[in-house]
């Protein structure tokens, strides 16, 4: 990912919506993180976990 950032202005990493190595790697080097969620109770319940992983 870092090597791609040297060659391109924008790099988009589309990862699965679960805690994974790919998600964590992308979160560590991201300037901006978009985390879309559905209008269901499960998705908002996972946001605190996502914040814990990122911080």
mmCIF entry with sequence, helices, sheets and N, C-alpha, C, O atoms, coordinates in Angstrom:
data_MODEL
# 
_entry.id   MODEL 
# 
_entity.id                         1 
_entity.type                       polymer 
_entity.pdbx_number_of_molecules   1 
# 
_entity_poly.entity_id                      1 
_entity_poly.type                           'polypeptide(L)' 
_entity_poly.nstd_linkage                   no 
_entity_poly.nstd_monomer                   no 
_entity_poly.pdbx_seq_one_letter_code       
;(UNK)(UNK)(UNK)(UNK)(UNK)(UNK)(UNK)(UNK)(UNK)(UNK)(UNK)(UNK)(UNK)(UNK)(UNK)(UNK)
(UNK)(UNK)(UNK)(UNK)(UNK)(UNK)(UNK)(UNK)(UNK)(UNK)(UNK)(UNK)(UNK)(UNK)(UNK)(UNK)
(UNK)(UNK)(UNK)(UNK)(UNK)(UNK)(UNK)(UNK)(UNK)(UNK)(UNK)(UNK)(UNK)(UNK)(UNK)(UNK)
(UNK)(UNK)(UNK)(UNK)(UNK)(UNK)(UNK)
;
_entity_poly.pdbx_seq_one_letter_code_can   XXXXXXXXXXXXXXXXXXXXXXXXXXXXXXXXXXXXXXXXXXXXXXXXXXXXXXX 
_entity_poly.pdbx_strand_id                 A 
# 
loop_
_entity_poly_seq.entity_id 
_entity_poly_seq.num 
_entity_poly_seq.mon_id 
_entity_poly_seq.hetero 
1 1  UNK n 
1 2  UNK n 
1 3  UNK n 
1 4  UNK n 
1 5  UNK n 
1 6  UNK n 
1 7  UNK n 
1 8  UNK n 
1 9  UNK n 
1 10 UNK n 
1 11 UNK n 
1 12 UNK n 
1 13 UNK n 
1 14 UNK n 
1 15 UNK n 
1 16 UNK n 
1 17 UNK n 
1 18 UNK n 
1 19 UNK n 
1 20 UNK n 
1 21 UNK n 
1 22 UNK n 
1 23 UNK n 
1 24 UNK n 
1 25 UNK n 
1 26 UNK n 
1 27 UNK n 
1 28 UNK n 
1 29 UNK n 
1 30 UNK n 
1 31 UNK n 
1 32 UNK n 
1 33 UNK n 
1 34 UNK n 
1 35 UNK n 
1 36 UNK n 
1 37 UNK n 
1 38 UNK n 
1 39 UNK n 
1 40 UNK n 
1 41 UNK n 
1 42 UNK n 
1 43 UNK n 
1 44 UNK n 
1 45 UNK n 
1 46 UNK n 
1 47 UNK n 
1 48 UNK n 
1 49 UNK n 
1 50 UNK n 
1 51 UNK n 
1 52 UNK n 
1 53 UNK n 
1 54 UNK n 
1 55 UNK n 
# 
_struct_asym.id          A 
_struct_asym.entity_id   1 
# 
loop_
_struct_conf.conf_type_id 
_struct_conf.id 
_struct_conf.pdbx_PDB_helix_id 
_struct_conf.beg_label_comp_id 
_struct_conf.beg_label_asym_id 
_struct_conf.beg_label_seq_id 
_struct_conf.pdbx_beg_PDB_ins_code 
_struct_conf.end_label_comp_id 
_struct_conf.end_label_asym_id 
_struct_conf.end_label_seq_id 
_struct_conf.pdbx_end_PDB_ins_code 
_struct_conf.beg_auth_comp_id 
_struct_conf.beg_auth_asym_id 
_struct_conf.beg_auth_seq_id 
_struct_conf.end_auth_comp_id 
_struct_conf.end_auth_asym_id 
_struct_conf.end_auth_seq_id 
_struct_conf.pdbx_PDB_helix_class 
_struct_conf.details 
_struct_conf.pdbx_PDB_helix_length 
HELX_P HELX_P1 AA1 UNK A 2  ? UNK A 7  ? UNK A 2  UNK A 7  1 ? 6  
HELX_P HELX_P2 AA2 UNK A 21 ? UNK A 29 ? UNK A 21 UNK A 29 1 ? 9  
HELX_P HELX_P3 AA3 UNK A 41 ? UNK A 54 ? UNK A 41 UNK A 54 1 ? 14 
# 
_struct_conf_type.id          HELX_P 
_struct_conf_type.criteria    ? 
_struct_conf_type.reference   ? 
# 
loop_
_atom_site.group_PDB 
_atom_site.id 
_atom_site.type_symbol 
_atom_site.label_atom_id 
_atom_site.label_alt_id 
_atom_site.label_comp_id 
_atom_site.label_asym_id 
_atom_site.label_entity_id 
_atom_site.label_seq_id 
_atom_site.pdbx_PDB_ins_code 
_atom_site.Cartn_x 
_atom_site.Cartn_y 
_atom_site.Cartn_z 
_atom_site.occupancy 
_atom_site.B_iso_or_equiv 
_atom_site.pdbx_formal_charge 
_atom_site.auth_seq_id 
_atom_site.auth_comp_id 
_atom_site.auth_asym_id 
_atom_site.auth_atom_id 
_atom_site.pdbx_PDB_model_num 
ATOM 1   N N  . UNK A 1 1  ? 0.819   -1.187 0.000  1.00 0.00 ? 1  UNK A N  1 
ATOM 2   C CA . UNK A 1 1  ? 0.000   0.000  0.000  1.00 0.00 ? 1  UNK A CA 1 
ATOM 3   C C  . UNK A 1 1  ? 0.862   1.250  0.000  1.00 0.00 ? 1  UNK A C  1 
ATOM 4   O O  . UNK A 1 1  ? 0.590   2.196  -0.740 1.00 0.00 ? 1  UNK A O  1 
ATOM 5   N N  . UNK A 1 2  ? 1.900   1.259  0.826  1.00 0.00 ? 2  UNK A N  1 
ATOM 6   C CA . UNK A 1 2  ? 2.755   2.445  0.877  1.00 0.00 ? 2  UNK A CA 1 
ATOM 7   C C  . UNK A 1 2  ? 3.476   2.659  -0.448 1.00 0.00 ? 2  UNK A C  1 
ATOM 8   O O  . UNK A 1 2  ? 3.674   3.797  -0.874 1.00 0.00 ? 2  UNK A O  1 
ATOM 9   N N  . UNK A 1 3  ? 3.867   1.569  -1.096 1.00 0.00 ? 3  UNK A N  1 
ATOM 10  C CA . UNK A 1 3  ? 4.534   1.691  -2.397 1.00 0.00 ? 3  UNK A CA 1 
ATOM 11  C C  . UNK A 1 3  ? 3.583   2.275  -3.439 1.00 0.00 ? 3  UNK A C  1 
ATOM 12  O O  . UNK A 1 3  ? 3.999   3.071  -4.280 1.00 0.00 ? 3  UNK A O  1 
ATOM 13  N N  . UNK A 1 4  ? 2.328   1.890  -3.389 1.00 0.00 ? 4  UNK A N  1 
ATOM 14  C CA . UNK A 1 4  ? 1.348   2.438  -4.323 1.00 0.00 ? 4  UNK A CA 1 
ATOM 15  C C  . UNK A 1 4  ? 1.141   3.925  -4.096 1.00 0.00 ? 4  UNK A C  1 
ATOM 16  O O  . UNK A 1 4  ? 0.961   4.680  -5.052 1.00 0.00 ? 4  UNK A O  1 
ATOM 17  N N  . UNK A 1 5  ? 1.164   4.349  -2.855 1.00 0.00 ? 5  UNK A N  1 
ATOM 18  C CA . UNK A 1 5  ? 0.952   5.757  -2.529 1.00 0.00 ? 5  UNK A CA 1 
ATOM 19  C C  . UNK A 1 5  ? 2.043   6.656  -3.106 1.00 0.00 ? 5  UNK A C  1 
ATOM 20  O O  . UNK A 1 5  ? 1.817   7.843  -3.337 1.00 0.00 ? 5  UNK A O  1 
ATOM 21  N N  . UNK A 1 6  ? 3.213   6.092  -3.333 1.00 0.00 ? 6  UNK A N  1 
ATOM 22  C CA . UNK A 1 6  ? 4.301   6.862  -3.937 1.00 0.00 ? 6  UNK A CA 1 
ATOM 23  C C  . UNK A 1 6  ? 3.987   7.179  -5.396 1.00 0.00 ? 6  UNK A C  1 
ATOM 24  O O  . UNK A 1 6  ? 4.385   8.229  -5.899 1.00 0.00 ? 6  UNK A O  1 
ATOM 25  N N  . UNK A 1 7  ? 3.283   6.288  -6.074 1.00 0.00 ? 7  UNK A N  1 
ATOM 26  C CA . UNK A 1 7  ? 3.037   6.427  -7.503 1.00 0.00 ? 7  UNK A CA 1 
ATOM 27  C C  . UNK A 1 7  ? 1.686   7.051  -7.853 1.00 0.00 ? 7  UNK A C  1 
ATOM 28  O O  . UNK A 1 7  ? 1.498   7.524  -8.974 1.00 0.00 ? 7  UNK A O  1 
ATOM 29  N N  . UNK A 1 8  ? 0.755   7.057  -6.915 1.00 0.00 ? 8  UNK A N  1 
ATOM 30  C CA . UNK A 1 8  ? -0.604  7.515  -7.197 1.00 0.00 ? 8  UNK A CA 1 
ATOM 31  C C  . UNK A 1 8  ? -1.054  8.536  -6.166 1.00 0.00 ? 8  UNK A C  1 
ATOM 32  O O  . UNK A 1 8  ? -0.631  8.500  -5.011 1.00 0.00 ? 8  UNK A O  1 
ATOM 33  N N  . UNK A 1 9  ? -1.920  9.450  -6.599 1.00 0.00 ? 9  UNK A N  1 
ATOM 34  C CA . UNK A 1 9  ? -2.472  10.442 -5.682 1.00 0.00 ? 9  UNK A CA 1 
ATOM 35  C C  . UNK A 1 9  ? -3.474  9.830  -4.722 1.00 0.00 ? 9  UNK A C  1 
ATOM 36  O O  . UNK A 1 9  ? -3.540  10.206 -3.552 1.00 0.00 ? 9  UNK A O  1 
ATOM 37  N N  . UNK A 1 10 ? -4.258  8.877  -5.227 1.00 0.00 ? 10 UNK A N  1 
ATOM 38  C CA . UNK A 1 10 ? -5.281  8.229  -4.409 1.00 0.00 ? 10 UNK A CA 1 
ATOM 39  C C  . UNK A 1 10 ? -5.158  6.714  -4.544 1.00 0.00 ? 10 UNK A C  1 
ATOM 40  O O  . UNK A 1 10 ? -5.012  6.186  -5.646 1.00 0.00 ? 10 UNK A O  1 
ATOM 41  N N  . UNK A 1 11 ? -5.217  6.039  -3.428 1.00 0.00 ? 11 UNK A N  1 
ATOM 42  C CA . UNK A 1 11 ? -5.224  4.583  -3.405 1.00 0.00 ? 11 UNK A CA 1 
ATOM 43  C C  . UNK A 1 11 ? -6.436  4.163  -2.582 1.00 0.00 ? 11 UNK A C  1 
ATOM 44  O O  . UNK A 1 11 ? -6.594  4.583  -1.435 1.00 0.00 ? 11 UNK A O  1 
ATOM 45  N N  . UNK A 1 12 ? -7.283  3.338  -3.171 1.00 0.00 ? 12 UNK A N  1 
ATOM 46  C CA . UNK A 1 12 ? -8.489  2.868  -2.489 1.00 0.00 ? 12 UNK A CA 1 
ATOM 47  C C  . UNK A 1 12 ? -8.309  1.397  -2.143 1.00 0.00 ? 12 UNK A C  1 
ATOM 48  O O  . UNK A 1 12 ? -8.014  0.574  -3.010 1.00 0.00 ? 12 UNK A O  1 
ATOM 49  N N  . UNK A 1 13 ? -8.489  1.080  -0.878 1.00 0.00 ? 13 UNK A N  1 
ATOM 50  C CA . UNK A 1 13 ? -8.409  -0.310 -0.419 1.00 0.00 ? 13 UNK A CA 1 
ATOM 51  C C  . UNK A 1 13 ? -9.803  -0.729 0.021  1.00 0.00 ? 13 UNK A C  1 
ATOM 52  O O  . UNK A 1 13 ? -10.334 -0.218 1.006  1.00 0.00 ? 13 UNK A O  1 
ATOM 53  N N  . UNK A 1 14 ? -10.377 -1.643 -0.702 1.00 0.00 ? 14 UNK A N  1 
ATOM 54  C CA . UNK A 1 14 ? -11.716 -2.140 -0.378 1.00 0.00 ? 14 UNK A CA 1 
ATOM 55  C C  . UNK A 1 14 ? -11.544 -3.472 0.328  1.00 0.00 ? 14 UNK A C  1 
ATOM 56  O O  . UNK A 1 14 ? -11.189 -4.473 -0.296 1.00 0.00 ? 14 UNK A O  1 
ATOM 57  N N  . UNK A 1 15 ? -11.796 -3.484 1.623  1.00 0.00 ? 15 UNK A N  1 
ATOM 58  C CA . UNK A 1 15 ? -11.624 -4.701 2.411  1.00 0.00 ? 15 UNK A CA 1 
ATOM 59  C C  . UNK A 1 15 ? -12.969 -5.214 2.891  1.00 0.00 ? 15 UNK A C  1 
ATOM 60  O O  . UNK A 1 15 ? -13.977 -4.509 2.845  1.00 0.00 ? 15 UNK A O  1 
ATOM 61  N N  . UNK A 1 16 ? -12.962 -6.435 3.345  1.00 0.00 ? 16 UNK A N  1 
ATOM 62  C CA . UNK A 1 16 ? -14.193 -7.017 3.888  1.00 0.00 ? 16 UNK A CA 1 
ATOM 63  C C  . UNK A 1 16 ? -14.583 -6.284 5.167  1.00 0.00 ? 16 UNK A C  1 
ATOM 64  O O  . UNK A 1 16 ? -13.728 -5.722 5.852  1.00 0.00 ? 16 UNK A O  1 
ATOM 65  N N  . UNK A 1 17 ? -15.835 -6.290 5.476  1.00 0.00 ? 17 UNK A N  1 
ATOM 66  C CA . UNK A 1 17 ? -16.336 -5.579 6.644  1.00 0.00 ? 17 UNK A CA 1 
ATOM 67  C C  . UNK A 1 17 ? -16.228 -6.372 7.927  1.00 0.00 ? 17 UNK A C  1 
ATOM 68  O O  . UNK A 1 17 ? -17.183 -6.444 8.700  1.00 0.00 ? 17 UNK A O  1 
ATOM 69  N N  . UNK A 1 18 ? -15.093 -6.956 8.151  1.00 0.00 ? 18 UNK A N  1 
ATOM 70  C CA . UNK A 1 18 ? -14.858 -7.695 9.394  1.00 0.00 ? 18 UNK A CA 1 
ATOM 71  C C  . UNK A 1 18 ? -13.419 -7.439 9.826  1.00 0.00 ? 18 UNK A C  1 
ATOM 72  O O  . UNK A 1 18 ? -12.594 -6.990 9.031  1.00 0.00 ? 18 UNK A O  1 
ATOM 73  N N  . UNK A 1 19 ? -13.133 -7.720 11.061 1.00 0.00 ? 19 UNK A N  1 
ATOM 74  C CA . UNK A 1 19 ? -11.793 -7.523 11.584 1.00 0.00 ? 19 UNK A CA 1 
ATOM 75  C C  . UNK A 1 19 ? -10.856 -8.521 10.918 1.00 0.00 ? 19 UNK A C  1 
ATOM 76  O O  . UNK A 1 19 ? -10.995 -9.731 11.099 1.00 0.00 ? 19 UNK A O  1 
ATOM 77  N N  . UNK A 1 20 ? -9.909  -8.015 10.154 1.00 0.00 ? 20 UNK A N  1 
ATOM 78  C CA . UNK A 1 20 ? -8.984  -8.875 9.419  1.00 0.00 ? 20 UNK A CA 1 
ATOM 79  C C  . UNK A 1 20 ? -7.633  -8.181 9.301  1.00 0.00 ? 20 UNK A C  1 
ATOM 80  O O  . UNK A 1 20 ? -7.501  -6.996 9.608  1.00 0.00 ? 20 UNK A O  1 
ATOM 81  N N  . UNK A 1 21 ? -6.655  -8.918 8.862  1.00 0.00 ? 21 UNK A N  1 
ATOM 82  C CA . UNK A 1 21 ? -5.320  -8.348 8.654  1.00 0.00 ? 21 UNK A CA 1 
ATOM 83  C C  . UNK A 1 21 ? -5.370  -7.238 7.606  1.00 0.00 ? 21 UNK A C  1 
ATOM 84  O O  . UNK A 1 21 ? -4.723  -6.203 7.766  1.00 0.00 ? 21 UNK A O  1 
ATOM 85  N N  . UNK A 1 22 ? -6.128  -7.445 6.548  1.00 0.00 ? 22 UNK A N  1 
ATOM 86  C CA . UNK A 1 22 ? -6.234  -6.449 5.484  1.00 0.00 ? 22 UNK A CA 1 
ATOM 87  C C  . UNK A 1 22 ? -6.877  -5.155 5.998  1.00 0.00 ? 22 UNK A C  1 
ATOM 88  O O  . UNK A 1 22 ? -6.422  -4.056 5.681  1.00 0.00 ? 22 UNK A O  1 
ATOM 89  N N  . UNK A 1 23 ? -7.927  -5.302 6.786  1.00 0.00 ? 23 UNK A N  1 
ATOM 90  C CA . UNK A 1 23 ? -8.596  -4.130 7.338  1.00 0.00 ? 23 UNK A CA 1 
ATOM 91  C C  . UNK A 1 23 ? -7.652  -3.361 8.262  1.00 0.00 ? 23 UNK A C  1 
ATOM 92  O O  . UNK A 1 23 ? -7.541  -2.139 8.161  1.00 0.00 ? 23 UNK A O  1 
ATOM 93  N N  . UNK A 1 24 ? -6.985  -4.062 9.146  1.00 0.00 ? 24 UNK A N  1 
ATOM 94  C CA . UNK A 1 24 ? -6.076  -3.399 10.089 1.00 0.00 ? 24 UNK A CA 1 
ATOM 95  C C  . UNK A 1 24 ? -4.915  -2.720 9.376  1.00 0.00 ? 24 UNK A C  1 
ATOM 96  O O  . UNK A 1 24 ? -4.531  -1.611 9.746  1.00 0.00 ? 24 UNK A O  1 
ATOM 97  N N  . UNK A 1 25 ? -4.351  -3.366 8.361  1.00 0.00 ? 25 UNK A N  1 
ATOM 98  C CA . UNK A 1 25 ? -3.258  -2.766 7.594  1.00 0.00 ? 25 UNK A CA 1 
ATOM 99  C C  . UNK A 1 25 ? -3.726  -1.499 6.895  1.00 0.00 ? 25 UNK A C  1 
ATOM 100 O O  . UNK A 1 25 ? -3.031  -0.484 6.910  1.00 0.00 ? 25 UNK A O  1 
ATOM 101 N N  . UNK A 1 26 ? -4.886  -1.556 6.292  1.00 0.00 ? 26 UNK A N  1 
ATOM 102 C CA . UNK A 1 26 ? -5.428  -0.384 5.593  1.00 0.00 ? 26 UNK A CA 1 
ATOM 103 C C  . UNK A 1 26 ? -5.716  0.754  6.561  1.00 0.00 ? 26 UNK A C  1 
ATOM 104 O O  . UNK A 1 26 ? -5.477  1.918  6.240  1.00 0.00 ? 26 UNK A O  1 
ATOM 105 N N  . UNK A 1 27 ? -6.226  0.430  7.736  1.00 0.00 ? 27 UNK A N  1 
ATOM 106 C CA . UNK A 1 27 ? -6.547  1.459  8.720  1.00 0.00 ? 27 UNK A CA 1 
ATOM 107 C C  . UNK A 1 27 ? -5.297  2.167  9.228  1.00 0.00 ? 27 UNK A C  1 
ATOM 108 O O  . UNK A 1 27 ? -5.328  3.366  9.502  1.00 0.00 ? 27 UNK A O  1 
ATOM 109 N N  . UNK A 1 28 ? -4.204  1.430  9.353  1.00 0.00 ? 28 UNK A N  1 
ATOM 110 C CA . UNK A 1 28 ? -2.973  2.007  9.894  1.00 0.00 ? 28 UNK A CA 1 
ATOM 111 C C  . UNK A 1 28 ? -2.392  3.055  8.950  1.00 0.00 ? 28 UNK A C  1 
ATOM 112 O O  . UNK A 1 28 ? -1.855  4.062  9.412  1.00 0.00 ? 28 UNK A O  1 
ATOM 113 N N  . UNK A 1 29 ? -2.486  2.844  7.650  1.00 0.00 ? 29 UNK A N  1 
ATOM 114 C CA . UNK A 1 29 ? -1.843  3.765  6.713  1.00 0.00 ? 29 UNK A CA 1 
ATOM 115 C C  . UNK A 1 29 ? -2.814  4.723  6.038  1.00 0.00 ? 29 UNK A C  1 
ATOM 116 O O  . UNK A 1 29 ? -2.396  5.571  5.249  1.00 0.00 ? 29 UNK A O  1 
ATOM 117 N N  . UNK A 1 30 ? -4.084  4.602  6.331  1.00 0.00 ? 30 UNK A N  1 
ATOM 118 C CA . UNK A 1 30 ? -5.090  5.428  5.654  1.00 0.00 ? 30 UNK A CA 1 
ATOM 119 C C  . UNK A 1 30 ? -5.061  6.874  6.139  1.00 0.00 ? 30 UNK A C  1 
ATOM 120 O O  . UNK A 1 30 ? -4.851  7.148  7.321  1.00 0.00 ? 30 UNK A O  1 
ATOM 121 N N  . UNK A 1 31 ? -5.276  7.788  5.201  1.00 0.00 ? 31 UNK A N  1 
ATOM 122 C CA . UNK A 1 31 ? -5.502  9.187  5.541  1.00 0.00 ? 31 UNK A CA 1 
ATOM 123 C C  . UNK A 1 31 ? -6.981  9.413  5.846  1.00 0.00 ? 31 UNK A C  1 
ATOM 124 O O  . UNK A 1 31 ? -7.338  10.232 6.693  1.00 0.00 ? 31 UNK A O  1 
ATOM 125 N N  . UNK A 1 32 ? -7.833  8.670  5.140  1.00 0.00 ? 32 UNK A N  1 
ATOM 126 C CA . UNK A 1 32 ? -9.286  8.773  5.309  1.00 0.00 ? 32 UNK A CA 1 
ATOM 127 C C  . UNK A 1 32 ? -9.847  7.360  5.349  1.00 0.00 ? 32 UNK A C  1 
ATOM 128 O O  . UNK A 1 32 ? -9.432  6.494  4.579  1.00 0.00 ? 32 UNK A O  1 
ATOM 129 N N  . UNK A 1 33 ? -10.792 7.133  6.251  1.00 0.00 ? 33 UNK A N  1 
ATOM 130 C CA . UNK A 1 33 ? -11.420 5.829  6.369  1.00 0.00 ? 33 UNK A CA 1 
ATOM 131 C C  . UNK A 1 33 ? -12.928 5.987  6.219  1.00 0.00 ? 33 UNK A C  1 
ATOM 132 O O  . UNK A 1 33 ? -13.557 6.734  6.968  1.00 0.00 ? 33 UNK A O  1 
ATOM 133 N N  . UNK A 1 34 ? -13.492 5.295  5.269  1.00 0.00 ? 34 UNK A N  1 
ATOM 134 C CA . UNK A 1 34 ? -14.942 5.249  5.099  1.00 0.00 ? 34 UNK A CA 1 
ATOM 135 C C  . UNK A 1 34 ? -15.409 3.884  5.583  1.00 0.00 ? 34 UNK A C  1 
ATOM 136 O O  . UNK A 1 34 ? -14.877 2.853  5.172  1.00 0.00 ? 34 UNK A O  1 
ATOM 137 N N  . UNK A 1 35 ? -16.388 3.886  6.443  1.00 0.00 ? 35 UNK A N  1 
ATOM 138 C CA . UNK A 1 35 ? -16.928 2.639  6.953  1.00 0.00 ? 35 UNK A CA 1 
ATOM 139 C C  . UNK A 1 35 ? -18.442 2.652  6.771  1.00 0.00 ? 35 UNK A C  1 
ATOM 140 O O  . UNK A 1 35 ? -19.179 3.017  7.687  1.00 0.00 ? 35 UNK A O  1 
ATOM 141 N N  . UNK A 1 36 ? -18.901 2.254  5.588  1.00 0.00 ? 36 UNK A N  1 
ATOM 142 C CA . UNK A 1 36 ? -20.350 2.265  5.362  1.00 0.00 ? 36 UNK A CA 1 
ATOM 143 C C  . UNK A 1 36 ? -21.047 1.240  6.251  1.00 0.00 ? 36 UNK A C  1 
ATOM 144 O O  . UNK A 1 36 ? -20.483 0.197  6.582  1.00 0.00 ? 36 UNK A O  1 
ATOM 145 N N  . UNK A 1 37 ? -22.249 1.548  6.621  1.00 0.00 ? 37 UNK A N  1 
ATOM 146 C CA . UNK A 1 37 ? -23.013 0.614  7.446  1.00 0.00 ? 37 UNK A CA 1 
ATOM 147 C C  . UNK A 1 37 ? -24.467 0.604  6.990  1.00 0.00 ? 37 UNK A C  1 
ATOM 148 O O  . UNK A 1 37 ? -24.973 1.567  6.414  1.00 0.00 ? 37 UNK A O  1 
ATOM 149 N N  . UNK A 1 38 ? -25.105 -0.501 7.265  1.00 0.00 ? 38 UNK A N  1 
ATOM 150 C CA . UNK A 1 38 ? -26.511 -0.659 6.903  1.00 0.00 ? 38 UNK A CA 1 
ATOM 151 C C  . UNK A 1 38 ? -27.393 -0.156 8.041  1.00 0.00 ? 38 UNK A C  1 
ATOM 152 O O  . UNK A 1 38 ? -26.944 -0.049 9.182  1.00 0.00 ? 38 UNK A O  1 
ATOM 153 N N  . UNK A 1 39 ? -28.616 0.146  7.733  1.00 0.00 ? 39 UNK A N  1 
ATOM 154 C CA . UNK A 1 39 ? -29.531 0.583  8.799  1.00 0.00 ? 39 UNK A CA 1 
ATOM 155 C C  . UNK A 1 39 ? -30.062 -0.604 9.601  1.00 0.00 ? 39 UNK A C  1 
ATOM 156 O O  . UNK A 1 39 ? -31.263 -0.873 9.612  1.00 0.00 ? 39 UNK A O  1 
ATOM 157 N N  . UNK A 1 40 ? -29.157 -1.303 10.265 1.00 0.00 ? 40 UNK A N  1 
ATOM 158 C CA . UNK A 1 40 ? -29.550 -2.410 11.133 1.00 0.00 ? 40 UNK A CA 1 
ATOM 159 C C  . UNK A 1 40 ? -28.841 -2.229 12.467 1.00 0.00 ? 40 UNK A C  1 
ATOM 160 O O  . UNK A 1 40 ? -27.870 -1.476 12.549 1.00 0.00 ? 40 UNK A O  1 
ATOM 161 N N  . UNK A 1 41 ? -29.293 -2.885 13.482 1.00 0.00 ? 41 UNK A N  1 
ATOM 162 C CA . UNK A 1 41 ? -28.703 -2.709 14.801 1.00 0.00 ? 41 UNK A CA 1 
ATOM 163 C C  . UNK A 1 41 ? -27.299 -3.306 14.884 1.00 0.00 ? 41 UNK A C  1 
ATOM 164 O O  . UNK A 1 41 ? -26.468 -2.806 15.642 1.00 0.00 ? 41 UNK A O  1 
ATOM 165 N N  . UNK A 1 42 ? -27.022 -4.349 14.134 1.00 0.00 ? 42 UNK A N  1 
ATOM 166 C CA . UNK A 1 42 ? -25.717 -5.003 14.225 1.00 0.00 ? 42 UNK A CA 1 
ATOM 167 C C  . UNK A 1 42 ? -24.588 -4.063 13.826 1.00 0.00 ? 42 UNK A C  1 
ATOM 168 O O  . UNK A 1 42 ? -23.575 -3.995 14.523 1.00 0.00 ? 42 UNK A O  1 
ATOM 169 N N  . UNK A 1 43 ? -24.735 -3.342 12.729 1.00 0.00 ? 43 UNK A N  1 
ATOM 170 C CA . UNK A 1 43 ? -23.642 -2.492 12.248 1.00 0.00 ? 43 UNK A CA 1 
ATOM 171 C C  . UNK A 1 43 ? -23.277 -1.379 13.223 1.00 0.00 ? 43 UNK A C  1 
ATOM 172 O O  . UNK A 1 43 ? -22.090 -1.204 13.495 1.00 0.00 ? 43 UNK A O  1 
ATOM 173 N N  . UNK A 1 44 ? -24.222 -0.618 13.764 1.00 0.00 ? 44 UNK A N  1 
ATOM 174 C CA . UNK A 1 44 ? -23.829 0.403  14.752 1.00 0.00 ? 44 UNK A CA 1 
ATOM 175 C C  . UNK A 1 44 ? -23.216 -0.206 16.017 1.00 0.00 ? 44 UNK A C  1 
ATOM 176 O O  . UNK A 1 44 ? -22.407 0.441  16.682 1.00 0.00 ? 44 UNK A O  1 
ATOM 177 N N  . UNK A 1 45 ? -23.587 -1.420 16.347 1.00 0.00 ? 45 UNK A N  1 
ATOM 178 C CA . UNK A 1 45 ? -23.002 -2.070 17.520 1.00 0.00 ? 45 UNK A CA 1 
ATOM 179 C C  . UNK A 1 45 ? -21.535 -2.417 17.313 1.00 0.00 ? 45 UNK A C  1 
ATOM 180 O O  . UNK A 1 45 ? -20.797 -2.557 18.288 1.00 0.00 ? 45 UNK A O  1 
ATOM 181 N N  . UNK A 1 46 ? -21.097 -2.560 16.068 1.00 0.00 ? 46 UNK A N  1 
ATOM 182 C CA . UNK A 1 46 ? -19.704 -2.912 15.800 1.00 0.00 ? 46 UNK A CA 1 
ATOM 183 C C  . UNK A 1 46 ? -18.798 -1.683 15.700 1.00 0.00 ? 46 UNK A C  1 
ATOM 184 O O  . UNK A 1 46 ? -17.576 -1.829 15.725 1.00 0.00 ? 46 UNK A O  1 
ATOM 185 N N  . UNK A 1 47 ? -19.353 -0.498 15.588 1.00 0.00 ? 47 UNK A N  1 
ATOM 186 C CA . UNK A 1 47 ? -18.528 0.705  15.441 1.00 0.00 ? 47 UNK A CA 1 
ATOM 187 C C  . UNK A 1 47 ? -17.595 0.943  16.629 1.00 0.00 ? 47 UNK A C  1 
ATOM 188 O O  . UNK A 1 47 ? -16.445 1.321  16.409 1.00 0.00 ? 47 UNK A O  1 
ATOM 189 N N  . UNK A 1 48 ? -18.029 0.744  17.869 1.00 0.00 ? 48 UNK A N  1 
ATOM 190 C CA . UNK A 1 48 ? -17.070 0.909  18.979 1.00 0.00 ? 48 UNK A CA 1 
ATOM 191 C C  . UNK A 1 48 ? -15.874 -0.032 18.860 1.00 0.00 ? 48 UNK A C  1 
ATOM 192 O O  . UNK A 1 48 ? -14.753 0.361  19.182 1.00 0.00 ? 48 UNK A O  1 
ATOM 193 N N  . UNK A 1 49 ? -16.090 -1.265 18.404 1.00 0.00 ? 49 UNK A N  1 
ATOM 194 C CA . UNK A 1 49 ? -14.974 -2.195 18.208 1.00 0.00 ? 49 UNK A CA 1 
ATOM 195 C C  . UNK A 1 49 ? -14.038 -1.673 17.122 1.00 0.00 ? 49 UNK A C  1 
ATOM 196 O O  . UNK A 1 49 ? -12.818 -1.752 17.271 1.00 0.00 ? 49 UNK A O  1 
ATOM 197 N N  . UNK A 1 50 ? -14.580 -1.150 16.053 1.00 0.00 ? 50 UNK A N  1 
ATOM 198 C CA . UNK A 1 50 ? -13.780 -0.606 14.964 1.00 0.00 ? 50 UNK A CA 1 
ATOM 199 C C  . UNK A 1 50 ? -12.927 0.557  15.471 1.00 0.00 ? 50 UNK A C  1 
ATOM 200 O O  . UNK A 1 50 ? -11.759 0.680  15.104 1.00 0.00 ? 50 UNK A O  1 
ATOM 201 N N  . UNK A 1 51 ? -13.505 1.394  16.301 1.00 0.00 ? 51 UNK A N  1 
ATOM 202 C CA . UNK A 1 51 ? -12.758 2.513  16.878 1.00 0.00 ? 51 UNK A CA 1 
ATOM 203 C C  . UNK A 1 51 ? -11.640 2.009  17.785 1.00 0.00 ? 51 UNK A C  1 
ATOM 204 O O  . UNK A 1 51 ? -10.538 2.559  17.773 1.00 0.00 ? 51 UNK A O  1 
ATOM 205 N N  . UNK A 1 52 ? -11.910 0.976  18.566 1.00 0.00 ? 52 UNK A N  1 
ATOM 206 C CA . UNK A 1 52 ? -10.874 0.407  19.436 1.00 0.00 ? 52 UNK A CA 1 
ATOM 207 C C  . UNK A 1 52 ? -9.707  -0.153 18.626 1.00 0.00 ? 52 UNK A C  1 
ATOM 208 O O  . UNK A 1 52 ? -8.548  -0.013 19.015 1.00 0.00 ? 52 UNK A O  1 
ATOM 209 N N  . UNK A 1 53 ? -10.015 -0.776 17.520 1.00 0.00 ? 53 UNK A N  1 
ATOM 210 C CA . UNK A 1 53 ? -8.979  -1.351 16.653 1.00 0.00 ? 53 UNK A CA 1 
ATOM 211 C C  . UNK A 1 53 ? -8.134  -0.233 16.060 1.00 0.00 ? 53 UNK A C  1 
ATOM 212 O O  . UNK A 1 53 ? -6.912  -0.355 15.983 1.00 0.00 ? 53 UNK A O  1 
ATOM 213 N N  . UNK A 1 54 ? -8.762  0.836  15.648 1.00 0.00 ? 54 UNK A N  1 
ATOM 214 C CA . UNK A 1 54 ? -8.059  1.933  14.976 1.00 0.00 ? 54 UNK A CA 1 
ATOM 215 C C  . UNK A 1 54 ? -7.228  2.736  15.947 1.00 0.00 ? 54 UNK A C  1 
ATOM 216 O O  . UNK A 1 54 ? -6.114  3.142  15.615 1.00 0.00 ? 54 UNK A O  1 
ATOM 217 N N  . UNK A 1 55 ? -7.736  2.973  17.127 1.00 0.00 ? 55 UNK A N  1 
ATOM 218 C CA . UNK A 1 55 ? -7.003  3.808  18.083 1.00 0.00 ? 55 UNK A CA 1 
ATOM 219 C C  . UNK A 1 55 ? -6.087  2.938  18.889 1.00 0.00 ? 55 UNK A C  1 
ATOM 220 O O  . UNK A 1 55 ? -5.370  3.434  19.758 1.00 0.00 ? 55 UNK A O  1 
# 
